[in-house]
Amino acid sequence: MSYTQLSQNATEGSVSTLLRMDTFNGHIEDIDKIGMYAATNQLQHRANEVRNTRINWQSYLQGQMIDPEDYDFMVKLESLSAVPEQRKALLEANSDQFARTFFSMLAKISKDQTVQYVLTLLDDLLQEEKTRVDVFKRYMEQRKENVWSPFFSLLHRQDGFIVNQASRIVAKFACWGSRLMEQTDLVHYLNWLNEQLRIPSNEYLQTVARCLQMLLRVSQYRQVFCDIDGIGTLANVLSGKVNYQIQYQLVFCLWCLSFDADIVARMKKYNLIPICADILCESEKEKVNRIVCAFFRHLLEKPADSQLTQESALAMVHCKVLKQVELLAQKKYDDIEHEDDLKYLVEVLSNSIHDLSSFDEYASELKAGRLEWSPVHKSERFWRENAIRLNERNYELLKILVRLLESSKDSLVLCVAAHDVGEYVRHYPRGKTVIEQLGAKELVMKMLSSEDPNVRYNALIAVQKIMVHNWEYLGKQIEEKQPAGGATGGGGSAAKPAASVNS
């Protein structure tokens, strides 16, 4: 007998279950509609097929692969698939046999089809009643065995459905019940999830993200995830091409993490604001916009360090978040909390740009990694007054410039970064030693062979500023040689001047 009826019962109750399970300080994960989620999620689609499988338990009994007690329990359990109250009574009256049967089958049966069925049945039974995880935990504790081992061993099977269905069960065991996952097992499982996120075109990515969403609601699990560089993995996946459902799920993970102020401080180095700002500006899905705004609000609200809050606010402004939330705030929403988040962001971001100095503007632009030919870059007065400030906080801004020169693929960013390095050494001659020690000189030299003529030109000018002392005289000669309309320093699509043809 199949367990389609049990699945239907679990699904009918799963809307309220999801709302309860995913309500986290008022925000609800609305996986659109349960039916749509089941139809589009690879694991759920396969699970619907598995539930209709008929397993010949008699053959397993005759082959002595299962005990008579396990056989009787499974036959009786399946016979009650359409009678939830009687099934519940059976499981409560035979809790040890319940756990024993499932652990026994997972240990003794290797056939993929049967393992798929057993895992799917167990997942449905847990979904139907969350407290059932304690039945399994108590059973293994009494025998002084590790409750996670049978499922961890399944994470290395070749069958993707078995692997990810086992992972779902591990996540439920870790988050439900009276006891949390122990540190060693938690690190093992989180590392496994982290690796799964990195797999290109992983067809079970939604399931992996779903497990992570559950885990990161538990505050004790968040720091461990950060310690294995989980935030970096989330940033890498979100910066690539993923669909809106994955965007929603992974930003949801970031939002869960951002409930902890110290984790918000650790997030600073991952450049999450530009990544999520792009998602906010490009997405047409309200659920995605809503979770990004909720995450941004945490980045501004949670830190105890007011300077970190100001830096985050300015980075958001530079990434055009203020303009986007102003547009979004003009619409009407059923979600009152989303409206409140939008109002909060508009107010805080608007206030952050009041009394903003030109250096604050420059630092914000640099930290966001979105360099463009804004007025400060071309201002003689700005560099004369502020070049030395790039040395502050152990050369923090200068190191960001070097990192952009090393890693950016954007020609505009490379042009502006090279220009800024040149202006730094021109107005702070001692900086030549600093940029050489940081590797900036070598990076700019490499840019002389770039395929982009504008990158070559700005690199050439920067190198000359680094190498010569009387820049003003040489600069005038270069400007005289530059053809009309070729004001490359202005950041346009100017043609490459004759002075750099043979560089």
Buried (B, 14 or more C-beta within 10 A) or exposed (E): EBBEBBBBBBBEBBEEBBEEBBEBEEBBBBBEEBEEBBEBBBBBEBBBEBBEBEBEBEEBBEEEBBBEEBBBBBEBBBEBBBEBEEBBEBBEEBBEBBBBBBBBBBEEBEEEEBBBBBBBBBBBBBBBBBEBBBBBBBBBEEEEEBBBEBBBEBBEBEBBBBBBBBBBBBBBBBBBBEEEBEEEBBBBBBBBBBEBBEEEEBEBBBBBBBBBBBBBBBEEBBEBBBEBBBBEBBBBBBBEEBEBBBBBBBBBBBBBBBBBBEBBBBBBEBBBBBBBBBBBBEBEBBBBBBBBBBBBBBBBEBBEEEEBBBBBBBBBBBBBBBEBBBEBBEEEBEBEBBBBBBEBBBEBBBEBBEEEEBBBBBBBBBBBBBBEBBEBBBBEEBBEEBBBBBBEEEBEBBBBBBBBBEEBEBBBBBBBBBBBBBBBBBBBEEBBEBBEEBBBBEBBBEBBEBEBBBBBBBBBBBBBBBEEEEBEEBBEEBEEEBEEEBBBBEBEEBBBBEBBEEB
